[in-house]
C-alpha cells in the first residue's frame, strides 16, 4: 500500500506518532468512470445491494449507479446481472441515476 507521510512527531522514545494519507496518493477513478456514462444510454451491471426499494449497481464500465425503478416484472436481488438505462448523472454523489430495464441473469 502506498501512503504519503504528512507528519512525524516524537515526544520521547515511547511516544511517537505518524500521520499518513492514502487518498491523496491514489487517483480518483470514480469520476473518470462516471464520465464514460452518457444520459439515455444502456449499460450492463451487477446489483451490489437493495435497500428500501433502491437498487445499487456496479456498472461494467466501473461506475456506480442507483436505480429507483425496475421495468422487469421480477424484483432484482443481490448479484443479479441487469440492464441499466441512465436518466441522470449525479456528479455531486458520484453516481449515475436511472432505471433497470430488464434482469439479464437472476442469481437464485
Residue pairs with C-beta under 8 A, 6 or more apart in sequence:
1 22
2 22
2 25
2 26
3 20
3 21
3 22
3 25
4 20
4 21
4 22
4 24
4 25
5 18
5 19
5 20
6 19
6 20
6 21
7 17
7 18
7 19
8 16
8 17
8 18
8 19
9 16
9 17
9 18
10 16
10 17
29 62
30 63
30 64
30 94
31 91
31 94
33 59
33 61
33 62
33 63
34 63
34 64
34 89
34 91
34 94
34 95
34 96
36 61
36 62
36 63
37 43
37 59
37 61
37 63
37 65
37 86
37 89
37 96
38 86
39 86
39 87
39 88
39 89
40 85
40 86
40 87
41 85
41 86
42 83
42 84
42 85
42 86
42 101
43 59
43 60
43 61
43 65
43 83
43 84
43 86
43 96
44 59
44 60
44 81
44 82
44 83
44 84
44 104
45 57
45 58
45 59
45 60
45 65
45 81
45 82
45 84
46 57
46 58
46 79
46 80
46 81
46 82
47 55
47 56
47 57
47 76
47 77
47 78
47 79
47 80
47 82
48 56
48 57
48 58
48 78
49 55
49 56
49 78
50 56
50 76
50 77
50 78
53 68
54 66
54 67
54 68
55 66
55 67
55 68
55 70
55 76
55 82
55 100
56 64
56 65
56 66
57 64
57 65
57 66
57 67
57 82
57 84
57 100
58 64
58 65
59 65
59 84
59 96
63 95
63 96
64 94
64 95
64 96
65 84
65 86
65 95
65 96
65 97
65 98
66 90
66 95
66 96
66 97
66 98
67 76
67 82
67 84
67 97
67 98
67 99
67 100
68 97
68 99
69 99
69 100
70 76
70 99
70 100
70 103
71 99
71 100
71 101
71 102
72 100
72 101
72 102
72 103
74 103
74 106
76 82
76 100
76 103
76 106
77 106
77 107
78 107
79 107
80 103
80 104
80 105
80 106
80 107
81 103
81 104
81 105
81 107
82 100
82 101
82 102
82 103
82 104
83 100
83 101
83 102
83 103
83 104
84 96
84 98
84 99
84 100
84 101
85 98
85 99
85 100
85 101
86 96
86 97
86 98
87 97
87 98
87 99
88 96
88 97
88 98
89 96
89 97
90 96
90 97
